[in-house]
Amino acid sequence: MTLTQSEKPRILLTNDDGPPDAKESPYVLGLYRYLTEVLGWDVKVVLPSAQKSWIGKAYHIKEVTKGRYFYPKEDGTGESSNKSRPLQLGELAEWILLDGTPATCANVALHNLYPGQIDLVISGPNLGRNTSSAFALSSGTIGAAMSSSLSKVRAIALSYGIVVHPSPQAYTEPAHHLGGRIIKQLWHNWGQDDCGLRNGEVDLYSVNIPLVEDLLSEEGLKIYWTSMWRNSYGRLFKQISPGDKAVVNPAGPDAPAGAREEARPSTEDDGDSDLLFKWGPEMKGLISPAESSLPIGSDGWAIHKGGASVTALRASFGEPHAREVTDPDTVLWKMKL
């Protein structure tokens, strides 16, 4: 089915933060309500059953992915069921939770649950920014969008950058409105890319909105068309000793130190091994880089300036050069010993 710009897209909403939760997944329900109640769009929701940040575009291939139905209420709580059932009083919709990765949720939704019924996949809103290649290549939010674009379905990854800790509740609704307007604008004005997987269209977009006070102003945030800042990270894990409590923070890159940490004792079979490591990334240089290190027009530069960024991406690994090949002999590699 080919939609005209006047028609409403059929949406799949997914994320990497899991079902509504005040600490780990505070934004998905609000965006769902904006898309359905304000824009009037038809939205199907398929989410990981638990937090799956930093997992990229991974798939679990040995495990059986089990799902259940979830019936959210206005406060984010809800009842789960192994079987589909009619909505009860106070329930907003029927969602699906899968014990799988964000990319798994997207693929199962597109090909098993709603085949041929989805026009646009929205992944997010992520708790934390996904600006720069270091974060994007690790992001489950972008991973789900990438998975969708590889199925030749339009996809947008939406992320909210946390600037103030804790982030004021007043910023959330304006962020949903801005994110929803950007998504609507992109849907009706989707970009072109000669190398795109779908008839020369852009494969996917990454949208980043910083949660800052300007969201409340009459002018709102500036929105920039951006490129992706190419950066790098260093140590992501800390070495620990046997018997230490492995404190794990699965949240996004903007999570403050000590937030949403879960103490997990080392397993009994650790023994006296010297090779024990836990997740403990050093993020200061990535979250608060010197402005001089940020290329003007990049997504990292935009969020540093307090603006929203919109970055068109390809569902592929970048190449240092690309050229059209007409003569096979020109790409023949002759090794010199």
C-alpha positions in Angstrom: 0.0 0.0 0.0 1.3 3.4 -0.9 0.1 6.3 1.3 -0.5 9.8 0.1 0.7 12.6 2.4 -2.9 13.3 3.5 -3.3 9.8 4.9 -2.3 8.8 8.4 0.5 6.3 8.8 0.0 3.0 10.7 2.6 3.1 13.5 4.6 0.5 15.4 6.0 2.0 18.6 8.9 0.2 20.3 11.8 1.1 22.5 14.8 -0.3 24.5 13.7 0.8 27.9 10.8 -1.6 28.3 7.3 -1.1 29.6 6.2 2.1 31.5 8.3 2.6 34.6 8.9 5.8 36.5 12.7 5.2 36.7 13.6 3.0 33.7 11.0 3.8 31.1 9.2 7.1 31.9 8.4 8.3 28.3 6.9 5.6 26.2 3.3 5.9 27.5 3.3 9.7 27.1 4.4 9.5 23.5 1.9 6.8 22.8 -0.9 9.0 24.1 0.3 12.0 22.0 0.4 9.9 18.8 -3.0 8.4 19.4 -4.9 11.2 21.2 -3.5 14.3 19.5 -2.4 13.1 16.1 -5.1 10.4 15.9 -2.8 7.8 14.5 -3.3 4.0 14.7 -0.4 2.8 17.0 0.6 -0.8 17.7 3.0 -1.2 20.6 5.6 -4.0 20.9 8.2 -3.5 23.6 11.0 -5.5 25.3 9.7 -6.9 28.6 12.6 -5.4 30.5 15.4 -2.8 30.1 17.5 -3.5 27.1 19.8 -0.5 26.7 23.2 -0.6 25.1 22.4 -3.8 23.2 22.5 -2.3 19.7 20.9 -4.2 16.9 21.4 -7.6 18.5 19.1 -10.7 18.1 19.0 -13.7 20.4 19.1 -16.7 18.1 19.2 -19.7 20.5 16.5 -18.6 22.9 12.7 -18.9 22.3 11.3 -15.4 22.4 8.2 -15.5 24.7 5.6 -12.8 24.7 2.6 -11.7 26.7 -0.1 -9.0 26.5 0.1 -5.9 28.6 -2.8 -3.5 29.4 -1.5 -0.1 30.5 -3.5 2.4 32.5 -3.1 6.1 32.6 -0.6 5.9 35.5 1.6 3.4 33.7 0.7 0.4 35.7 -1.0 -2.5 34.0 -1.9 -6.1 34.0 -0.2 -8.8 32.0 -1.9 -11.8 30.4 -0.7 -14.8 28.4 -3.8 -14.6 26.3 -5.4 -11.6 24.5 -8.6 -10.4 26.2 -11.0 -7.4 26.0 -10.0 -4.2 27.6 -11.2 -3.6 31.2 -12.2 -0.4 32.9 -9.3 2.1 33.0 -7.1 0.3 30.5 -5.9 2.3 27.5 -4.9 -0.4 25.0 -3.5 -3.8 24.4 0.3 -3.8 24.0 2.7 -6.8 23.6 5.8 -7.4 25.6 8.5 -9.7 24.3 11.4 -11.3 26.2 13.8 -10.1 23.4 15.9 -7.3 22.2 14.6 -4.1 20.7 15.6 -5.3 17.2 13.8 -8.6 17.9 10.6 -6.7 18.9 10.7 -4.7 15.7 11.3 -7.7 13.4 8.7 -9.9 15.1 6.1 -7.1 15.0 6.7 -6.4 11.3 6.8 -9.9 10.1 4.9 -12.0 12.6 2.4 -9.9 14.5 1.4 -7.2 12.0 2.7 -8.3 8.6 2.0 -5.6 5.9 0.2 -3.4 8.5 2.9 -1.0 9.5 4.0 2.1 7.6 6.3 3.8 10.1 8.3 2.4 13.1 9.0 4.8 16.0 11.6 3.6 18.4 11.7 5.5 21.7 11.6 7.9 23.4 14.9 6.8 24.8 15.9 7.8 28.3 19.1 9.6 27.3 20.7 11.0 24.2 21.8 9.0 21.2 24.0 11.7 19.6 27.4 10.7 18.2 28.5 7.4 16.6 29.8 6.0 19.9 26.3 6.1 21.4 24.4 5.3 18.2 26.4 2.1 17.5 25.5 0.8 21.0 21.9 2.1 21.1 19.1 -0.4 21.3 16.7 2.5 20.3 18.6 3.1 17.0 19.1 -0.7 16.7 15.3 -1.3 16.6 14.9 1.5 14.0 17.8 0.0 12.0 16.2 -3.4 12.1 13.0 -1.9 10.7 14.7 0.0 7.9 16.4 -3.3 6.9 12.9 -4.6 6.5 12.2 -1.7 4.1 9.9 0.1 6.5 10.4 3.8 7.4 11.8 4.2 10.9 12.6 7.1 13.3 14.6 6.7 16.5 13.6 9.3 19.1 15.8 10.1 22.2 15.5 12.6 25.0 18.8 14.0 26.3 18.8 14.4 30.1 20.6 17.6 30.9 19.4 18.4 34.5 19.3 15.6 37.1 16.7 14.9 38.1 14.9 16.0 34.9 11.9 18.3 35.8 8.6 16.6 35.1 7.4 19.8 33.4 9.7 19.1 30.4 8.2 15.8 29.5 5.0 16.8 27.8 6.6 19.6 25.7 9.1 17.0 24.6 6.4 14.7 23.5 4.7 17.5 21.6 8.0 18.5 19.9 8.9 14.9 19.1 5.4 14.3 17.7 5.6 17.3 15.5 9.0 16.4 14.2 7.8 12.8 13.5 4.8 14.1 11.6 6.9 16.6 9.6 9.3 13.8 8.6 6.5 11.4 7.7 5.0 14.0 5.3 8.4 15.2 3.9 10.5 12.0 3.9 14.0 12.7 2.5 15.6 11.2 -0.6 18.8 9.1 -0.8 19.8 7.5 -4.0 21.3 4.6 -2.1 18.3 4.1 0.1 16.8 0.6 0.5 13.2 1.8 -0.3 13.1 3.4 -3.8 15.7 6.0 -3.1 14.3 7.1 0.3 16.3 7.9 3.5 16.5 4.6 5.4 15.9 6.1 8.9 16.2 9.2 11.1 17.7 9.7 14.5 16.0 12.6 16.4 17.5 13.9 19.7 15.6 16.4 22.0 17.4 17.8 25.0 15.2 18.1 28.1 16.0 21.8 28.8 14.1 24.8 30.1 13.7 26.3 26.6 11.1 23.6 25.9 8.8 25.7 28.1 9.5 28.9 26.2 7.2 30.4 23.6 9.9 30.1 20.9 10.7 26.5 21.9 13.9 24.7 20.9 15.8 25.3 17.7 15.8 22.2 15.4 18.9 21.5 13.4 19.5 19.2 10.4 22.6 17.5 11.5 25.3 14.9 10.7 26.5 12.4 13.2 29.5 13.4 15.3 32.2 10.7 14.9 33.7 10.1 18.3 35.0 7.2 20.4 34.9 5.8 23.9 37.5 4.2 26.1 37.0 2.0 29.1 33.5 0.7 29.5 34.1 -1.9 32.3 35.7 -2.0 35.7 37.6 -4.9 37.1 36.2 -6.3 40.4 37.4 -8.8 43.0 35.6 -12.1 44.0 32.8 -11.4 46.5 32.4 -7.8 45.4 28.9 -6.7 44.6 28.6 -6.0 40.9 26.6 -2.8 40.6 25.0 -2.5 37.2 23.5 0.6 35.7 21.7 -0.4 32.4 20.4 3.1 31.8 21.2 5.4 28.9 24.3 7.6 28.7 22.7 10.5 30.5 21.9 8.6 33.6 23.6 10.2 36.7 26.1 8.1 38.6 24.3 6.0 41.2 20.9 6.2 39.4 18.9 3.0 38.9 21.6 0.7 40.0 20.9 -2.8 41.0 23.2 -4.7 43.3 24.0 -8.2 42.0 26.4 -10.4 44.1 29.0 -12.2 42.2 27.9 -15.8 41.4 29.1 -18.7 43.5 31.3 -20.1 40.7 33.4 -16.9 40.6 35.9 -18.7 42.8 39.1 -16.8 43.1 39.3 -15.7 39.5 41.2 -12.5 38.8 39.1 -12.0 35.6 35.9 -10.4 36.8 34.5 -7.2 35.2 31.4 -5.1 35.6 29.8 -2.4 33.5 31.3 1.0 34.6 31.8 3.3 31.6 33.6 6.6 31.8 31.2 9.1 30.2 32.4 12.5 31.1 34.2 13.2 27.8 31.2 12.0 25.8 28.5 13.8 27.8 30.4 17.1 28.4 32.9 17.5 25.6 34.7 20.7 24.9 32.7 22.8 22.4 35.8 23.1 20.3 35.8 19.3 19.7 32.2 19.4 18.3 31.9 19.8 14.5 29.4 22.6 13.7 26.3 21.0 12.3 26.8 17.7 14.1 24.2 16.1 16.4 26.6 16.5 19.4 27.0 20.2 18.6 23.2 20.7 18.4 22.5 19.1 21.8 25.4 21.1 23.3 23.7 24.2 22.0 20.4 23.2 23.6 18.8 22.4 20.3 17.1 19.3 18.8 18.9 17.4 16.1 17.5 15.4 13.2 20.0 13.2 11.4 19.3 11.1 8.3 21.0 7.7 8.4 21.7 4.8 6.2 21.1 1.2 7.4 24.7 0.3 6.7 28.3 0.5 7.9 29.9 3.7 6.7 32.7 3.4 4.1 35.7 5.7 3.7 35.0 6.1 0.0 32.4 5.0 -2.5 32.5 4.9 -6.3 30.5 3.3 -9.1 32.2 0.3 -10.6 31.7 -0.5 -14.2 34.9 -2.5 -14.9 35.6 -5.4 -12.6 39.3 -5.2 -13.3 39.5 -1.8 -11.6 38.6 -3.4 -8.2 40.8 -6.4 -8.6 43.3 -6.5 -5.7 46.8 -7.6 -6.7 48.8 -8.4 -3.6 52.5 -7.6 -3.7 54.6 -9.9 -1.6 
